[in-house]
Amino acid sequence: MNISLLLCDDHALFSDALASVLSHEFQVLGVIGTMADIPAAIRRHQPDVCLLDRRFVDGDALDRLTDIRAARPATKVVVLTADQDDDGLHRALAGGAAGYVQKTCGVATLTAALRSVVAGEVVVHVASERSALRSRGSAEAMRLAAHLTARERECLAMLVEGLSTSEMVSRLGVATTTVRTHIQALLSKLGVHSRLEAASLAVRYSLLDEHHTRRRRRGAATG
């Protein structure tokens, strides 16, 4: 499958180099250097994927993500960023981005992410010093788990149960892409790279038990 790609980045040296590299794997339709021009370019070129840098001279692309998505809903948007803040990840996914990739992840990872989103996956790749948690202990695990949303905790509990994606979809009554989005988000927040690692971390440090204990304590305090 010849995947078409629109590259949106206002750093000319970086974007030209990246376009050259990606042209070996994809049909690069053009490079857009101004955020205001992106919606019209998407409508004109109708790419399979819009690879969108987060930061432009004329603003944060996440602020315009709704307009960019609306230009052609069939175009998958993958946000490429140098930032490492969780807020950016959440905003991108909430705004309908199909992928969120940090620039430090490398070309091979980016290429795989672009192919995955075209195949219907939601992809998150972040390079973080939080990864693995091998020597950081319970306190660090609890700190990271505190950033999980209620629905992400539900998904984590189901991973501990060993449920498949289809079983999680059935239990939650949501779309497959929604479940995948929650899973990718919780993997990122916990600094792990697989469902098995997430489940193992939850069991090892009793992350779900701790959450339920805190809820009971809050309930008792307000009762």
N, C-alpha and C positions, 0 to 999 in steps of 0.2 A: 504493500500500500504506500503510495507516494503522498506523504503528509505535507500539507501546505502550512506555512508559518509566516506570521507577521511579527517582526522584532521591534519592540518599542523601548527605546533607551536614548537618553540625551547625551551620553558620553560617547562621542563619535569614535574615538580610538578603540574603546572596548566593544562597542556595538558592531563596528566594521570587522573586527577580528573574530567576534563570535559568529557573525553572519557567515564569514568565510568558512569557519569550522563546521557550522551546522549545515551548510549547503551540501556537504558530502553525504548527509543523511536525510535531509528534508528539502522541500521546495521553498526556499526563502523568497517571499513575494516582495519584500521591501523592508526598509528600516525607517521608523518614525521617531523623530527626535523631539517632538513637542506634544505634551499631553493633550492639549486642546485639539490636535489633529487626529487623535487615535480613533474616535468613533466613526468619522467620515472615511478613514482609511480602511477600517474593518468592513464598512458597508461596500466600499469600492472593490476591495480585494477578495472578500469572503473567505478568509483563511480557516483552516481546521483549528489552528491554535494561535492565540495571541500571547506571545511571551513578553510580559509586561514588567519593566523595572519599576520598583516602588517609588523611588525619589526622582522627581524632575525639577528643573529650574522653576517651572510654573506650578509646583505643588506636589502633594502626596497623591499618588495614583489611586490609593485606596479610597480617597474622598470622591473619586470619579468612577469607582468600580461599577456602580449601578448603571451609569450612562454608557460605559464601555460594554457591559454585558448586554444592555438593551439594543445596541447597534446591530447585533446579530446573535441571538441567543444560542444558535447552533455552534458558534465559535467557542472553544474552550479557552479559558484564561488561566495562564500560569504566571504567578507573581514571582519575580526574581529579585532578591533583596540581599543587601549586606547587613541588614539589621538582625538582631537576635532577641527582640522583645516578643513576649507572648501575645501582647495586644495586637500586633500586626498580623500574626497568624490567625487569631480569632476573627479579626475584622475581615481578612481576606476570605476565609471560609464562609463567614456569615454573609458576605457580599456576593457569594456565588462563584468564587474562584475554584477551579478544579485542581489547582496545584499551588504549592508554596515551597519554593526552593531557594536556599541560601547560595550565594555566589561562591562560597568556599567549598561547596559539595563537588565541584568538578564537572567536566564535560560529559563523562560517561554517565554519571548520575542524572544530569540534566536531560540527556538524550533518552534515557530509560523513562524518566518522568513524563516527557512529552509523548512518548508512545503509549504510556499507561493511561494518560488522561483521554487520549483519543479512543482508547479501548473502553472508556467508561469508568475508570478508576478515579478516586480522589487521592492525590499524592502529596505527602508532606515530607520534605527532606531538610533537616536542620543539622548543622554541625555545632555541637554544644559540649562544653566542658563538663556538663552534667552527666554525660553518657556513662552507662553501665552501673554507676553507684557501687562499684565493687568494694571500696574501702571506706565509704562515707557513713554507713550505719543507718540506724533507724531514724535518727533525727532528720537527716537529709531526705530520706524517703518520705517521711511524714510531711516535710516542708513542700516537696514537689507535689505530693498527692493533694495537698490543700488547695491547689489551683484547679483541680478537676471540677467540672460542673456536675450537677445531680445526674444528668443523663449519661455523662461519661462514666460516672461511678457505676451506674446500672450496667453499662457495657462491660466495664472491668469485671464486675461480679459474674457476668455471663461468660467472660473469657476464663475465669477461674473454674466455672462449671464445665468448661470445654465445649461450649455451644459453637456451632458454625455460624457463618454470616446469615445463611437462610433461616436458621433457627432463631437468631436474634431478631431478624426482620419480622418473623411471625409473632414473636413474643411482644415486641414493642409496637407493632402495627405501623411501621414507618417504611419508607423506601430503602432499597438496598444502598443507594448512594448516601443516604443519611447515616446509616449504620457505619459505612466505611469512613465517612467524615468524622464521626465520633471516635472511631478506633484510631484513625491517624492522629487526631488531636491528643488523645490520651497517651499514645505512644510518645509523641513529641514532648508532652509535659512531664512525663516520667523519665525521659532521657533514655529510652530503650528502643530496640529496633525490630521487635517482633512481638506477636501476641503471646507467645510462650514466655518471653522475658517479662512482659507486663504481668501475666498471671503469677509467675514465680515470685516476682517482687511483691505483689499484693499478699501472697500467702506468707512469704518469708517475714515481712514486717507487719503483718496483720493490718494492712492499710484500710481495709473495709471495716474490720472490727473497730478500729480506732474511730473511724468516722461515725459509726452507729453509737459508740460510747459517748462521743461529744454531743451528738444530737439528743441522746437521753439526758445528759447532764444539763443541756440548755433547756430542755422541756421541764425538768425538775425545778430548775432555778426560776422559771417563769410561771410554774403552776401554782 
